[in-house]
């Protein structure tokens, strides 16, 4: 029997444990993926730290998976053995609830999420619903492609929801922001990067990938913004961002979890400012972004870790010890 390795979360707020398991056979409609790289996302931190309720335990985290098709389940079409594929956060939907039937499968009433309610990519192998996997270009470096599967896809949904204004603020300059900054600069937009106060290294990094200005989260940008996207899971950034956008501006909360938003005066929401959230992604988002990304010339800043160093990668993400994205290599 062939064996796989996986980093497993038995209980929130405890370290991942390396285990050997039998390689799972794909069920009907599934594919088995031999993993080449898996991105380390802030959502993984929320799963491991217990911020997200009721994960399937034990669980293999990870939802930015790049690999090759190792086996096909019955009735799978559109994929071939050895083909490079990506597996994202949205692992499956019911297809019949009102949200699925109206093109809003990201809000499905009975979804499955990779690395949260079904095993994910902190492993050498994973099974995935073939309908929610995407072909990836052979030319891409697997580690560089992995963050596109969540930082890129969720970032893209946030970016579209922010509208087409020229001045865009990004609060929290991690994996998603460094992708969007490059895309926006190519489209002629002005990116304003907001980081932890005093984080000169990240501010310099933001400028190096296209931001026209970078400062602390409490700093006032040189101009009022058309929109702002908040990636940092810090509720106190909501009133700060509302104060930074102009009349009619929009603040988009892009994370799956955020600390409580403090009370704020209605005055900073008035004049038709909007506060909205983004939840998950749709397959349409993925097809759009994965077609656009190669044309945008996005250069990924990636820090690689061996699979066995998953706990160190999570700790470094929590502490902000790298720029761009972290990726596990089995």
QUICORLIN-V133698 format. One record per pair of residues at least 12 apart in sequence whose C-alpha atoms are under 10 Angstrom apart, sorted by the first residue. I is the first residue (numbers start at 0). J is the second residue. Records with the same first field share a line. If there is no record, write none. Layout:
I: J, J
This chain:
0: 20, 21, 22
1: 20, 21, 22, 23
2: 19, 20, 21, 22, 23, 123, 124
3: 18, 19, 20, 21, 22, 23, 33, 122, 123, 124, 125
4: 17, 18, 19, 20, 21, 22, 121, 122, 123, 124, 306, 307, 329
5: 17, 18, 19, 20, 58, 59, 60, 118, 119, 120, 121, 122, 123, 124, 125, 306, 307, 329
6: 18, 19, 58, 59, 60, 61, 119, 120, 121, 122, 123, 306, 307, 308, 309, 310
7: 19, 56, 57, 58, 59, 60, 118, 119, 121, 122, 309
8: 46, 47, 54, 55, 56, 57, 58, 59, 60
9: 47, 55, 56, 57, 58, 59
10: 46, 47, 48, 49, 54, 55, 56, 57, 58
11: 44, 45, 46, 47, 48, 49, 50, 51, 52, 53, 54, 56, 57, 58
12: 44, 45, 46, 47, 48, 49, 50
13: 47, 48, 49, 310
14: 47, 48, 309, 310, 311, 313
15: 47, 57, 58, 59, 60, 121, 307, 308, 309, 310, 313
16: 59, 307, 309, 310
17: 59, 121, 122, 306, 307, 308, 309
18: 122
19: 122, 123
20: 122, 124
21: 124
22: 123, 124, 125, 126
23: 124, 125, 126
24: 69, 70, 71, 72, 125, 126
25: 69, 70, 71, 72, 73, 125, 126, 127, 128, 129
26: 71, 72, 73, 74, 75, 126, 127, 128
27: 71, 72, 73, 74, 75, 128, 129
28: 71, 72, 73, 74, 75, 76, 127, 128, 129, 130
29: 70, 71, 72, 73, 74, 75, 76, 126, 127, 128, 129, 130, 131, 132
30: 67, 68, 69, 70, 71, 72, 73, 75, 78, 79, 80, 125, 126, 127, 128, 129, 130, 132
31: 66, 67, 68, 69, 70, 71, 72, 80, 124, 125, 126, 127, 128, 129
32: 64, 65, 66, 67, 68, 69, 70, 71, 80, 81, 82, 83, 84, 85, 86, 120, 123, 124, 125, 126, 127
33: 64, 65, 66, 67, 68, 69, 70, 81, 83, 84, 120, 122, 123, 124, 125, 126, 329
34: 64, 65, 66, 67, 68, 69, 83, 84, 85, 86, 120, 121, 122, 123, 124, 125, 141, 327, 328, 329
35: 64, 65, 66, 67, 83, 120, 122, 123, 124, 140, 141, 142, 145, 327, 328, 329
36: 63, 64, 65, 66, 85, 120, 121, 122, 123, 140, 141, 142, 143, 144, 145, 146, 303, 304, 305, 306, 326, 327, 328, 329
37: 60, 61, 62, 63, 64, 65, 66, 85, 86, 119, 120, 121, 122, 123, 141, 142, 143, 144, 145, 146, 148, 303, 304, 306, 325, 326, 327, 328, 329
38: 61, 62, 63, 64, 65, 120, 121, 141, 142, 143, 144, 145, 146, 147, 148, 149, 150, 174, 301, 302, 303, 304, 312, 324, 325, 326, 327, 328
39: 60, 61, 62, 63, 64, 120, 121, 145, 146, 149, 150, 174, 302, 303, 304, 309, 312, 313, 316, 324, 325, 326, 327
40: 60, 61, 62, 63, 146, 148, 149, 150, 173, 174, 175, 312, 313, 316, 324, 325, 326
41: 149, 150, 173, 174, 230, 231, 232, 254, 255, 256, 313, 316, 317, 324
42: 60, 61, 62, 88, 114, 115, 149, 150, 254, 255, 256
43: 59, 60, 61, 62, 114, 115, 313
44: 60, 61, 313, 314, 316, 317
45: 115, 232, 255, 256, 257
46: 58, 60, 61, 114, 115
47: 60, 115, 310, 313
50: 255, 256, 257, 258
51: 115, 255, 256
52: 115
53: 115, 116
54: 112, 114, 115, 116, 117
55: 112, 114, 115, 116, 117, 118
56: 115, 116, 117, 118
57: 115, 116, 117, 118
58: 113, 114, 115, 116, 117, 118, 119, 121
59: 113, 114, 115, 116, 117, 118, 119, 120, 121, 122, 125
60: 113, 114, 115, 116, 117, 118, 119, 120, 121, 122, 309
61: 86, 87, 88, 112, 113, 114, 115, 117, 118, 119, 120, 121, 122, 326, 327
62: 85, 86, 87, 88, 89, 90, 112, 113, 114, 115, 117, 118, 119, 120, 121, 145, 146, 148, 149
63: 85, 86, 87, 88, 113, 114, 119, 120, 121, 142, 144, 145, 146, 147, 148, 149, 150, 151, 326, 327
64: 84, 85, 86, 87, 88, 113, 119, 120, 121, 122, 124, 125, 132, 141, 142, 144, 145, 146, 147, 148, 149, 326, 327
65: 83, 84, 85, 86, 87, 120, 132, 133, 134, 135, 140, 141, 142, 143, 144, 145, 146, 147, 148
66: 81, 82, 83, 84, 85, 86, 120, 123, 124, 125, 134, 135, 141, 145
67: 79, 80, 81, 82, 83, 84, 85, 124, 134, 135
68: 80, 81, 82, 83, 84, 85, 124, 125, 126
69: 81, 82, 83, 124, 125, 126
70: 126
71: 126, 129
72: 126, 128, 129
74: 129
75: 128, 129, 130
76: 129, 130
77: 129, 130, 133, 134
78: 129, 132, 133, 134
82: 134, 135, 136, 137
83: 133, 134, 135, 136, 137, 139, 141
84: 129, 132, 133, 134, 135, 136, 137, 141
85: 127, 131, 132, 133, 134, 135, 136, 141, 144, 145, 147, 148
86: 113, 119, 120, 125, 126, 127, 128, 129, 131, 132, 133, 134, 135, 145, 148, 149
87: 112, 113, 114, 119, 120, 127, 131, 132, 133, 145, 146, 147, 148, 149, 152, 279, 280, 282, 285
88: 111, 112, 113, 114, 115, 117, 119, 131, 148, 149, 152, 153, 279, 280, 281
89: 104, 105, 110, 111, 112, 113, 114, 115, 128, 131, 132, 149, 279, 280, 281, 282
90: 110, 111, 112, 113, 114, 115, 116, 117, 118, 119, 127, 128, 129, 130, 131, 132
91: 104, 105, 107, 109, 110, 111, 112, 113, 117, 127, 128, 129, 130, 131, 132
92: 104, 105, 106, 107, 108, 109, 110, 111, 112, 128, 130, 131, 281
93: 107, 108, 109, 110, 111
94: 107, 108, 109, 110
95: 107, 108, 109
96: 108, 109
99: 281
102: 281, 282, 283
103: 280, 281, 282, 283
104: 279, 280, 281, 282, 283
105: 277, 278, 279, 280, 281, 282, 284
106: 277, 278, 279, 280, 281
107: 279
111: 128
112: 279
113: 125, 126, 127, 128
120: 306, 327, 329
121: 306, 307, 309, 326, 327, 328, 329
122: 306, 307, 327, 328, 329
123: 306, 328, 329
124: 329
130: 282
131: 281, 282, 285
132: 148, 282, 285
133: 148, 282, 285, 286, 289
134: 286, 289
135: 289, 290
136: 289, 293
139: 293
140: 299
141: 326, 328
142: 299, 300, 301, 302, 303, 324, 325, 326, 327, 328
143: 297, 298, 299, 300, 301, 302, 303, 324, 325, 326
144: 289, 292, 298, 299, 301, 326
145: 299, 301, 324, 325, 326, 327
146: 174, 175, 178, 299, 300, 301, 323, 324, 325, 326
147: 174, 175, 178, 285, 288, 289, 292, 297, 299, 324
148: 285, 288, 289
149: 174, 175, 279, 280, 285
150: 173, 174, 175, 176, 177, 178, 179, 230, 323, 324
151: 174, 175, 176, 177, 178, 179, 284, 285, 288, 289, 292
152: 175, 279, 280, 281, 282, 284, 285, 286, 287, 288, 289
153: 175, 253, 254, 277, 278, 279, 280, 281, 284, 285, 288
154: 174, 175, 176, 177, 178, 179, 228, 230, 253, 254, 277, 280, 288
155: 175, 178, 179, 182, 280, 284, 285, 287, 288, 289, 292
156: 253, 277, 278, 279, 280, 281, 284, 285, 287, 288
157: 175, 179, 227, 228, 229, 230, 250, 251, 252, 253, 254, 275, 276, 277, 278, 280
158: 176, 179, 182, 183, 226, 227, 228, 251, 253
159: 284
160: 226, 228, 249, 250, 251, 253, 275, 276, 277
161: 225, 226, 227, 228, 248, 249, 250, 251, 252, 273, 275
162: 225, 226, 227, 248, 249
163: 188, 225, 226
164: 188, 189, 224, 225, 226, 248, 249
165: 183, 184, 186, 187, 188, 189, 190, 224, 225, 226
166: 183, 187, 188, 189, 190, 191, 211, 222, 223, 224, 225, 226, 227, 244
167: 180, 183, 188, 189, 190, 191, 192, 210, 223, 224, 225, 226, 227, 228, 244, 248, 249, 250
168: 180, 189, 190, 191, 192, 193, 210, 212, 213, 220, 223, 224, 225, 226, 227, 228, 229, 240, 243, 244, 250
169: 190, 191, 192, 193, 194, 205, 210, 213, 216, 226, 227, 228, 229, 230, 231, 240, 250, 251
170: 191, 192, 193, 194, 195, 214, 215, 216, 227, 228, 229, 230, 231, 232, 233, 236, 237, 239, 240, 252, 253
171: 192, 193, 194, 195, 201, 215, 216, 228, 229, 230, 231, 232, 233, 236
172: 192, 193, 194, 195, 201, 202, 204, 205, 213, 229, 230, 231, 319, 322, 323
173: 194, 201, 205, 230, 231, 300, 316, 319, 321, 322, 323, 324, 325
174: 230, 299, 300, 301, 321, 322, 323, 324, 325
175: 230, 253, 323, 324
176: 190, 192, 205, 208, 210, 228, 229, 230, 323
177: 192, 204, 205, 206, 207, 208, 209, 210, 297, 298, 299, 300, 322, 323, 324
178: 208, 209, 292, 295, 297, 298, 299, 300, 323, 324
179: 208, 209, 210, 297
180: 192, 205, 206, 207, 208, 209, 210, 211, 297
181: 205, 207, 208, 209, 210, 292, 295, 296, 297, 298, 299
182: 208, 209, 291, 292, 294, 295, 296, 297
183: 209, 210, 295
184: 208, 209, 210, 211, 295
185: 209, 294, 295, 296, 297
186: 295
188: 209, 210, 211
189: 209, 210, 211, 212, 224
190: 205, 206, 208, 209, 210, 211, 212, 213, 224, 227
191: 205, 206, 209, 210, 211, 212, 213, 214, 220, 221, 222, 224, 227
192: 204, 205, 206, 209, 210, 211, 212, 213, 214, 215, 216, 220, 227
193: 205, 212, 213, 214, 215, 216, 217, 218, 219, 220, 229, 231, 236, 240
194: 213, 214, 215, 216, 217, 218, 231
195: 214, 215, 216, 217, 231, 319
196: 214, 215, 216, 217, 218
197: 214, 215, 216
198: 213, 214, 215, 319
199: 213, 214, 215
200: 321, 322
201: 213, 214, 319, 320, 321, 322, 323
202: 214, 215
204: 300, 322, 323
205: 322, 323
208: 297, 298, 299, 300
216: 235, 236, 239, 240
217: 235, 236, 239, 240, 243
218: 239, 243
219: 239, 240, 242, 243
220: 243, 244
221: 243
222: 243, 244, 245
223: 242, 243, 244, 245, 246, 248
224: 240, 241, 242, 243, 244, 245, 246, 248, 249, 250
225: 243, 244, 245, 246, 247, 248, 249, 250, 272
226: 240, 241, 243, 244, 245, 246, 247, 248, 249, 250, 251, 272, 273, 274
227: 240, 241, 243, 244, 248, 249, 250, 251, 252, 274
228: 240, 249, 250, 251, 252, 253, 254, 275, 276, 277
229: 250, 251, 252, 253, 254, 257, 276
230: 251, 252, 253, 254, 255, 256, 257
231: 252, 253, 254, 256, 257, 258
232: 252, 253, 254, 255, 256, 257, 258, 259
233: 252, 254, 256, 257, 258, 259, 260
234: 252, 256, 257, 258, 259, 260, 261
235: 257, 258, 259, 260, 261, 262, 263
236: 252, 257, 258, 260, 261
237: 250, 251, 252, 259, 260, 261, 262, 263, 274
238: 250, 260, 261, 262, 263, 264, 267, 268, 274
239: 263, 267
240: 267, 274
241: 263, 266, 267, 268, 269, 272, 273, 274
242: 266, 267, 268, 272
243: 267
244: 267, 268, 272, 273
245: 267, 270, 271, 272
246: 267, 268, 269, 270, 271, 272, 273
247: 268, 269, 270, 271, 272, 273
248: 268, 270, 271, 272, 273, 274
249: 268, 271, 272, 273, 274, 275
250: 268, 272, 273, 274, 275, 276
251: 273, 274, 275, 276, 277
252: 274, 275, 276, 277, 278
253: 275, 276, 277, 278, 279
254: 276, 277, 278, 279
255: 276, 277, 278, 279
299: 323, 324
300: 321, 322, 323, 324, 325
301: 321, 322, 323, 324, 325, 326
302: 321, 322, 323, 324, 325, 326, 327
303: 324, 325, 326, 327, 328
304: 325, 326, 327, 328, 329
305: 326, 327, 328, 329
306: 326, 327, 328, 329
307: 327, 328, 329
308: 327, 328, 329
309: 325, 326, 327, 328
312: 324, 325, 326, 327
313: 325
